[in-house]
Amino acid sequence: MKQMHLAAHFPGVNSTTVWADPRSRSQIDFASFEHLARTAERGRFDFFFLAEGLRLREHNGRIHDLDVVGRPESLTVLNALAAVTDRLGLAATVNATFNEPYELARRLATLDHLSGGRAAWNVVTSSDAFTGENFRRGGYLDRADRYTRAAEFVATARELWDSWTPDGTSRPFAHSGQHFEVSGEFTVPRSPQGHPVVIQAGDSDEGREFAASAADVIFTRHGTLEAGRVFYADVKERLAKYGRQPDDLKIMPGVTVVLGDTDAEAQQNAAEIRRQQVSPQNAILALEQVWGRDLSSYDPDGPLPDIEPDPDSGLVKGRVRVADPLAVAARWRALSAAKGLSIRQTVIESTARQSFIGSPQSVAAELETFVSTDAADGFILVPHLTPGGLDDFVDRVVPLLQERGAFRSEYTGSTLRSHLGLAEPVWKG
């Protein structure tokens, strides 16, 4: 049976988290990170995944409310978690636009040594001048260049990791390319798993191509079983041109899970979670992100605006812009008209992330179906609560997956590459 891979995403500052729930705790207290990581390791998950934000987002000239809880630096947190976990992989999101290969390769190699071979790097890019204002080269990078820089960044980091031989001999390195020209000697010996695992997050065509050429895992999002199969086939087919095999890249969509004792109870729980996630205030904020206009005077329980979106709006900064706001507004209006939905109800129905909702038995069966029919190789779970949102899944669903033979009962290796079934990179010194 095809084996499932599982990872845990620390929800952090996003609209998935149910902030009003009394069980919700701090986003920066180390105890929160430790609880979720220990739960993931107890469930024999492959890795623990941290997102990153390099600037506090703004909405209509004010700091976006969710960001006031803070955004701690990923690698610092993961180095601390390495001391309180034994087998769990530790994945940091680090931007390839606003960092340099030598320093980041050194930090990742250090985490890999401290954790005994459990480090991973989720490569993200940015062409956002707003974020860039926090850096010396703020806003300099054209959007078209962000993946070329990222590809060269990853290649350069791998050259640095390979500058030490497997037997522990340091050799000088030199790289000269479009974006980087570096030379010298790397300070950290070859890491326990050869190279840290590389993760790529993105669904765009350029993101898929980058993942096929350079990544070990792709973190994606797709809403249905069929959409997952189409995405899976497309990405896997791209690997051959880079001399890679289908199993060399694991496809792991980010998903949410809502459980209940019965499927009906789970649906009720999911509906309540969505109402908590999309408060009246958040409904208007979501609407403004599409329309690009100040809509604070609108009633969340009233109809959608009859004015058109402003495609060139700068109302929202630091968040991904809706690609085609006019088309999105048209879809939302059609949905609202067909079902008689208010603004809040439309946002609730239109912005729900892919979720598995049901009893533990139903969720386990559906997860297995996605993997066994090649819609995914596994999943990155994004819980609704910090830090206890993974507890029920580990206690109630993981044992069923283990009974089915779809998921490991024990770790069989000590490195993240061993968990993912990835070979150690061939040394290219």
Secondary structure, DSSP 8 states (H G I E B T S, - for coil): ----EEEEE---SSTTS-TTSTT---SS-HHHHHHHHHHHHHTT-SEEEE---SS--EETTEE-GGGGG----HHHHHHHHTTT-SS-EEEEEEESSSS-HHHHHHHHHHHHHHHTS-EEEEEE----HHHHTTSTTTT-S-GGGHHHHHHHHHHHHHHHHTTB-TTS-B--EEEE-SS-EEEE--SS--BTTBS-EEEEE--SHHHHHHHHHH-SEEEE--SSHHHHHHHHHHHHHHGGGGT--GGGSEEEEEEEEEE-SSHHHHHHHHHHHHHHHS-HHHHHHHHHHHH-S--TTS-TTS---SS---TT--SEESS---S-HHHHHHHHHHHHHHHT--HHHHHHHHS---EEEE-HHHHHHHHHHHHHTTS-SEEEE--SSTTTTTHHIIIIIHHHHHHHTSS-SS---SSHHHHHT--------
